[in-house]
Amino acid sequence: MCLGGDGYPVKYTIPAATLLSIISSGPPKHNGGWVIGEDYVLPPGWTSKAKIDRAALAQCSPEEELLIEAWDLS
């Protein structure tokens, strides 16, 4: 569920079980084409240095609501 925000950050909640199913094979990858910015270039499939703490996620009950903060760093 989106809790709003203006990109600094946008906040969401999601059940732990749903998040685990989404990220079970790693962080989501950028599935579009090349992104070319003023001082950066991101190739298709880019995931940054995102890491998933699977041990912490496994300690959550499946129905526990988790908070996600998504930052627009442009």
Secondary structure, DSSP 8 states (H G I E B T S, - for coil): -EEE-SSS-EEEEEEHHHHHHHHTTSS----SS-EE-SS-EE-TT--TT----HHHHHTS-TT-EEEEEE----
